[in-house]
Structures are given as structure tokens and as C-alpha cells.
């Protein structure tokens, strides 16, 4: 059954929680949807029921946002996986049509109609394939962070932590604090890059001091920190046994025995929802890659559709709440619920907070720009698309056969057409294609189709199949 609301917010991370709180406390009927059982997102992830995790700055910041949200009057639809988005007002002025949101929740399929929609899906991790990246024991930095922050689970007993960006040092420090041995930290960024980022990081002394504390913890344990290095390969029999690393500029490799490799090559904005609704996008490497075209308050090219947080540009968790509040105030103004003068006054505080918080996030986004050496290291036989088993050789052959943009590449190879819908392979495949066709703008991006997330068809139909029922095969 469809339920109407003034504003729907998709994603309960820091931007989504702040947007829903701001709009609801100003009298709008707000529905906040998220697929996880508790609000918080990646940055402020709440522990599952029954788990008691030690408090830290991230958890305390998340608790403040959760407390404000609980008092706001916003309706929470948690455990709801949004799988389709449609509707919305067309570009012509004076035409009103609600957004339609289909989700799958604990009680089955649900539908929602909203006059305005704020998208806050955050960012997704980028991992550029390398030999051995599919071995058990290799895990993304974001996944390792979830294990450590939400459940206190170690990714392994002896770990190598590799990649770039703020998650690198955070995961390394948490792995060590949780009791695992840290074999090495492999940082794509060199000393000069960190030196260049210091003025921006100094604008947020709290974040800078946290990073320095992480570095001091590594130094106190004599952990090898290799700067301007990359992972060449993960090796082992049936599971990970060792990792080979080398300088980005070339040179002799080093080996580290380990049973876990936590790795990430930066973040990219999660744009599938905005693309599904036809919002205009542009390619902006310093903002994370493909990003929606937005005004200063998060308005997209689609009327009454807004984007906040890292889904609009990579600026980090510290800037996300202010971004969410700006989008909520813009939605209230555009719906006629906040007069122009009141809107102008109300946005001053969030705008100042956002301007203060974006500098360190922008510096980290610049540091997470893709290194060409990572693409050069993808061997022809390396699997790029794990869902469909597509290798670099398959991609190069498809390009040679005439694939000139991402949708063509998907049709030629099935790369990006599996359950992850290109979230794992899309960046690497697009970069390989862009190198042959003249840039990411020409390569484009995969067209987004529902379901936005995999959902069991029997649950959508309301006919759950018994677990012990064998599948019925089509006749030969």
C-alpha cells in the first residue's frame, strides 16, 4: 500500500539523519529509509542488538545524530532495501508528480510516494583488481571497518592494511587495537602528498589529532609503513598466505606473510539512485568521479530531487550533516513550507558549518584519485568482474571488437551485469575503456536499472519458496 509523505530521505548515514531531523522538526512529514537495522551509516555504524562496543568519537557523534533523529518525529523504515525509484516531477514548471519508492522490508514489499526526495546513499569503495584479489582473506577496507566497529571481529590474526585515504590509518589502528598483529601498512600516498594536505587538515584540529594519534600508535609498535607503495599480488593456495608489495615508481618487491589483506583504493560517490531518476551528472575526479550536477544546497537537475553527503561529492563524514540540513531546508523552501526569508536565515548556520568542514574532505578526495600504476598492474588473466568472471583480456578483446562505451562493454562481456551491478568492477572497467576511447566522459557509465539492489523475487511476489524445495528446471 502506498503512503504519501512530504519528503522521503534515502540513506540513514550522517547526511540522511541530519536531513530527516531538520525537515521533520520543521513540521514536514518525513520518511527515512535504510537497509540496515539501525541508523548511522558507515561512519557512525551502530552495533547490532546484543553487542556492546566501546565508545569512541565516531560512535558518540553517531549517538548525537541518532538522539536528535529519535526526537524529530520522522518515520523510520529501517531494514528496508530500496530496489526501485520512479516518478518525480518532470522538468516543465507547474507539473507535480510524486516520487515512487519501492522497498523490501521486514514485513515484505512496501511502497511510498513522496513530494520531494533527498538521496543520501553515501560512497562506495573502489578496489582496482590485482592478481589474487579474489582469494579468501582479501577484504575491503570498508568491510574490515564494519567488522571491527560494529561487531569487534578481526579480519585475521596477522594483517596487511593497504590503500589510500582516511580509512587506511583508521582500519590499521583498529586492527592493532583489537589484538591482531599488523604486518605492514601500505600507503599509495607519498610523504609529499600528506605534506600538501596538512593545511587543509589543520582546519579541523580534531581530525588532524586523531590521525596523528593513529600514526603514533603504529610507530609505537614499530609497524612497517610503506609510503608511495602498492600491492602487486595476493598469494596463497586456497586462502591468502602472503602479500607482495612494491614502490609505485618501481623497484624490488617485498613480501609479508599474513592471513588477511584489508585493501581499498579510495571511494567513489554512490550515484545509481540519482542516475536512475535521470539527474544530470558530470565527471569530476577531485570530487570522486561521476557526480550529480548540484547547486550549493544540493538541488539536482530534477525538480524536488536533492543529493546530500558523499553521494554528491566526496567531502567526508564531518561535512555530511551540514550537507543534509542544507538539502532539507532547500526541499522545504521548494515545497512552499519555508518562506524565502526564513529559508535564507535558516541556511546560514549549516552553510557555514559545511564550508568549514569540506576542506579536509576535499584534500582526502584529491589524495584518493586513481593512480595509473594500479591499472597497469592488472594482468590479462586477472578477473575484473567477479560476478561474471570477466578478465582484463576479455575487456580488451571487447574494446578491440568495437565496444566504445560502458553499456556496449556490458553487452559484449556481461561485465557489470551481475548482482553487484558494477559496484565492484565498474571503476576498473571504465578506466580500462577510457584509456582506449579518450577519457571517462566518452566511456560513460552503466545505465541503472531496477532492481537497484538484489532482492528475492519470491518475496516481491509474496510467495516464499520452502528452503528444501528443489528448483524446477525448464524442459530441454
N, C-alpha and C positions, 0 to 999 in steps of 0.2 A: 504494500500500500504506500502510495506516495504522500509525503508530508512536506508542506511548504514551510520555508523559513526565509528570513531576510538575507542572511549571509551564511554560507557554508564555508568552512575552513578545512582544507585537506592537508593533514600532517600536523602532529602534535609535538613537534620539536620546539625549541625556544621561540622561533618566529611564529609558529602556529598557536602556541599557548598564549603569547602576548597579543596576537591579533584577535583571537576569540575573546580574551578577557576585556580588551579595550572596547570592542563592539558591543559585547553583552552588557557591560556595566553602564553603557550609554543608552540602554533600552532596546537594542535590536534583538530580535530572536535569532540566535546563533546556534549552529550545529557544528561541532568539531569532530572530524573522523580521523581515525588512525588504526592501522592494522595491529598494533601492539596492545597488550592488555593494560598498559599504564602510560600516561603522557610523559614526555621527556626527550624523546628522540635519541640520536646517537650521543650528543654531547652530555645530556643530563638523564641518561637512561636510569629508570627505576629498577630496583631489584625485584625479581619475581616474588609472588606471595610465599611466605615461609622462609625467605632468605633475609638475613640481616648482614648488611655490608657496612664496613666502616665509613664514617662521614669524611668527605673531602670537599674541596672548594666547588667542584662540579656538582656534586650531589646537593650541597647547600644551596647553590644557585638554582638548581632544578626544583628543590623543595619550595623555594620562594615563589617561583613561577607556578608550580602546582597549587600552592595555597591560594594565590590570587585567582587562579582559574576556578578553583572549587567555590569561591565566594562570588564569582561573577554572575552566575545564573545561566551560563552557556550549557547547552545539552552536549554530553559527551557520548559518542558512539565509538567505543574502544573495541578492539578485536574485529574491526570491520575492514576488510580488504576491498578497496575501491577498484573495480575491474572495468568500468565503462564511464565515460563522460560524454555528454552531448548537450545540444541546445545552446542556450545563451542568445542574447540579442544580436542581430546582425549589425553590420557597420552603419546601416542607414539610421539616421536620427529619428526618434519618435516611435520606434518599434520595440515593444517589450516582449521578451520571451524568456522563460526561466531556464536556468541550467538544470540538467537532469543528471543525477549521480546514482549509479548502480553499485551496490556493495554486497559483500557476502559476510554476514556477521555470525555471532554465536547461535542465533535463532534461525539462521538461514538467509535467503536473499532479502535485501531491503532496498528501497528506492527513496530518493529525496529530491525535491525541487527547491531551488534557491534563486532569489532575485540577483544576488551577487555571489561571486566565488573567489576566495583567496587561496592560492596554491602555495603551500609551504612544504614541499617534499624533500627539501634539503639537497644534499650532494650524494654522489655515489663514487666508490673507489675505482681508480684506474690502475690496472695491472697489465703491463706490457709483457706478453709471453716470452718465456726463455726456456731452454731445454730443461726438462724435469719439473716444470711448474705444476704439473698435474699429479705429482707424487703425493701420497698421503703424508701429512706432516707439513706441507706448504699451506699457509693460511694468510689471508689478507690482514693488513694492519687493523682495519676496521673490525673484522671478525674477531681478531685477538683482543681488541679493546672491549668488545661486547662480553666475551668470555670472562675477562678479568674484572670489569666494572660491575656487571650485573650478577655474576654468579661465583666469582672468585675461583674460576677454573684456569689452570695453567695450560698453555698451548703445548708444552713439552717440558722435559726435565733440563735440557740444555738447548738454548735457542740462539739463533742469529736473527737480529732485527734489522731490516734493510728498507731503504726507500728514501722518501723526502717529505718534508712538511712537518707540521706540528705533531701529528700522530706518531712520528718516528721516535722522538725522545719520550713522549708520554707512554707509549707501549713499552719501550725499553726499561723505563723506570718502574713501571708496574710489574713487568715480568720479574725483575730483580727483587722488588719489594715482596712479591708473592712467594718467593723462595726458590725460583728456578735459577739455574746457572746461565749467565749471559756470555756466550762465546765471543760475540762481536756485534758492534753496531756499524752498519754500512750505509753511509750518508751520500746520496747523489750530489748534494750541495757542497761546494768547496768553501774554505775559510773566507775568501773574498766575497762570496755571496752573503754569508752570515754577517760579515762586516758591513756590507752595503745596507742590510736590513735593520741594523741596530738603531738608527734614528727613528724609524717607524715603530719599532718595538718599544723604544723608550717612551713613546707617547702613552703606553699602558704599562706603568711600572709593575703592576700586579702580575701581568702575564710575563713580563720580562724576568721578574724574580722567580716565578715558577719554573721557567725554562732554565735559568741558571742553577736552580736547586736540582733539577733533573741531571744537568751536566755534572754538577758536583758529586752527586750520588754515583754516577758512572766512574768518575775519576777516583773516588774513594775505594772502589772495588777493583781498580786497575783494569777496567774493561777496555778492550781494543776498540777505538773509534776511528774508522777509516773514512776520511772525507774525500769527496770527488771520486768515489768508487761505485761500482755497480756489481750486481750478481751476474756471473757468467752462466752458472748452471747449478741446479739442484740434482744431487746424485744419490743413488742407492739402488737396492734390489727391488723389493716390493714396497718399501717405505723409505722415507728420507734418512740418509746416513751422513751426508756431508754437503757443504756448500762451497763452491769456488767463486771467488771474487777477484776483481782487478780494477786498476785505476781507469777512469773514463778516458784518459789520454793514451791508454795503452801501457803495457808493462807486464811484468811477471805476475801470474795469478797466485793467490794464497788460498789455502783450504782450511775449513773449520769443520770439525766433527760436530754434529748436532742431530737432534731428533725433531726439531721444529724450526721452520723458517717463517717469520712474520714479515710480510713484504707488501709495499704499496708504492705506486709511482705517482702519487698525488690524487687529487679529487677533481671531479667534473660535475657541473650542475645537473640535477635530475630534471630534465625538460620534457619527458614524454607526455605528461598531463597537459602542459601548455601547448605542445605540438599537436596533440590530439584534438584540441579545440581551435586550432587554426591560428594561433597567435604568431605574429611575425618574429623571426629570430635573426640574429647576426652572429658571425664568428668573431669572437674577441678573446684571443689567447690569454691575455692578462686577467681576464675575468673567469677563466676556466675553460673556455672553448665556445661551443654553441650556447648562447644565452638569449632569453626573450628580450625584445626591444621594450624598454620600460621608461616611464618618466620618473621624476625624483621621488614620487610617492608610491611607485610600484604598479601604476596603471599599464596594462598591456595594450596591444593594438585592437583587442576585442573588448567592446564596451562591457563594463562591470566585471571584468576578469583581471585579477591582480596577482602578482607574484612577489613573495617576500622571502627573506633569508637567502641561503646559499643557492637556492634554485634560480635566483635572479642573477647573482654574481657571487663568486667565492669571496666572502668577507669575514667568515668565521662566526662562531657561536656568540662572541661578545657583541657583535653588531646585529645579530638576528632579532632580538626582542624589539629594538627600536624600529627595525625594518617592518616587523609585523604590525606594530602600532601605527606606523605611517600608512600602511596599506588599509588597515581597518578604518582609520579616520577618512581616508580618501573614499572608501566604499560608502561610509555613512553620508558623506557630503554628496556623492553622486546619486545616492538613493533619495536625497532630499531630507534626510534625517538630521543633518548638521548644517545650519546656515553658513554661508561663506565666511562671515567674520568670525564666528565661533570656531570654524574649521581652521582658519588661519592662526588663531591664537592657540588652539589645541595642538597643532602640529609643531609648534616651536620647540617644545621640550624634546620630543622624540627625534626631531631633525638635528638638534644639537648633539644629542647622545649618539646618534648614528654617525655624524661627521667625526666625532671624537673616536669612535670605536673602529672605523673602517681602515685606518692607516695600517695597523699591524696585520689585519686580514689581507689587505691588498699586497703587502710585502710577502706574505706567505704564498699567496696565489701566484705571484711572479716567480717565486722560487720553485713552485711545483710545475712550471712549464716543462713540456716534454723534451727530453734530451734525445737528439738524433742517434746517439750511440746505442740506445735501447732498441731502436728499430733495426739498426744494423746487426744486432746480436740475435735476431730471430732467424734461426736456421731454417732451410727449406722444409725439413721434415717436422718442424715444431708445430704442434697443434695450436691454432689461433682460436677457433670456435670450438669450445669443449662440447657444447650441446650436440653439434652435428659432425664433429670430428674433422673439421676443415683445417688443412695445414697452410702454411705460407706458400708452399709450392702450388696448392690448389688456387689460392687467391691470385698469385702471379700469372698462372695459366689463364684464369678467367679474365684478367685485365688484358692479357695478350690476345684473347679471343674477342675483345670488344667491350667489356664492361667499363663504363665511364662514370658511373655514379653509384652510390651505395645501394639503391634499390635494385639496380641491374646486377651488382655484385651478389646481392642476396638471392636473386633468381638464378644466377649462374651456378652458385656454390651452396646455397642454403645457409651461408654464414649470416648469423644474426636472426635466424627464423626459429630458433629453438625456444625452450621455456624461458631463458633469461632475456630473450628479445633484444640481444645486442648489448646488454649491460656489461657483460664481461669482455666480449670480443670487439664491440663496435669501435672503440677508440683505436685499437691497433689496426683493425682492418681499414678504417677510414684514413689513417695516416699512411699505410702502405699504398692505398689507392691515390691519395692526394699527391704522393711523390711522383706518380706517373701521369696525372692529369692536370697538374698545375695549381694545387692548393686545396685546402679543405672546403672553401666555398664552392668550388667546382665539383668536388666529391659529394657534397651534400650530406644528408643523414637519412637513416632509415625511416620510412613512413610509419607512424604509430597507428596501430590497430588495436581494438579491444580483442581479447582482454588485456588490460594494462599490466595485470599480474596474473599468473596462472591460477585458475580456480577449478575445482572438480565439477564437471558437467552434471553429475548426478545430483549434487547439492543445489545447483541452479534450477534443476528440473523438479526438485523436491522428492526425488526417488533414490535415496541412498542404497547402493548395492551392498548386499551382505559380504563380509570380508572373505568368506570361504567360497564365494561363487566364482567359478571359472569363467573366463571371458568367452563369449560366443564368437567363433571365427566365421568370417564371410565365406560363402561357398567358393570353391576353386573355379 
